Amino acid sequence: MNNKLTTQKAITKTSQEELAEQISQDLLEGSVDILDAYIRLKAMEEVIKKVKSKVEDEAINEAYKYGKGEHEAYGVKFQSNEGRRTFDFSGDAEYSRLKEELKEREAMLKALPYEMVDPETGEVATPPNIKYSKSSISIKFPK
């Protein structure tokens, strides 16, 4: 293995957590505008995603050079993996019909004000439970 990969300081979950905690504490102490900091963090996150996306294929190719199995670089274990297999059922008429029926059923249940019984079939239809996700901030960067 390339000696350069094994002589660098290890990147660990602990070191990442410590750095995140240190930066978070600095930001929360109030010495900066927290909204400004959050927006700038979001911008950095977007840049990192874009860069990662552009270099990912080359990084995968580089990882494949090490062969199958687990390897280590910078104290981090890595392994090349084949893409997972997925299925596209959209060509099956019965699947498409059932999926459409499910959408219709979901829409009907969402519209129910309270539990209702179908007088013809005796089927009980109950409105779905409503769950709320975490509140968030929507950020749109100008072009």
C-alpha positions, 0 to 999 in steps of 0.5 A: 500500500502507498506509504503516504496513505498510512503515514497521515494523521488518522481521521476518526469519528471522535476527531470529527465529533470533537471538531463539530462540538468545538465549532458548535460551542464557538457559534452558540456562545453568541459572538457571531450572528447564528443565522449568518453562520447557519447560512454560511454552513449551508453554503459550505455544505452545498459546495462540499456536495458538489465537489464530492459528486464531481470527484466520486467516480475517480475516487471509486476507480482509485479504491478499486485499484486496491482490489476486493476486501477491506483496506485502510487509508489515513486510519480509515477502513474502506472497501469498494462495493458494487452498486445495488440491484433495484427493480423497475415495476412500471412496465407491469400493468397489474403493479401500476393498477395497484399502485394507482388504487393505493394512491386513491385509497390514501387520498380518500383516507386523508380526506376523512374527518373521522372514522367511517363505516361503509354501510354496504361492506362494513369496512371501517375507514380510519383517517391516518395518524398525522406525524410532523417532521422536524422544523427547518429553515429553507435557504435559497441562494441567488444565482 
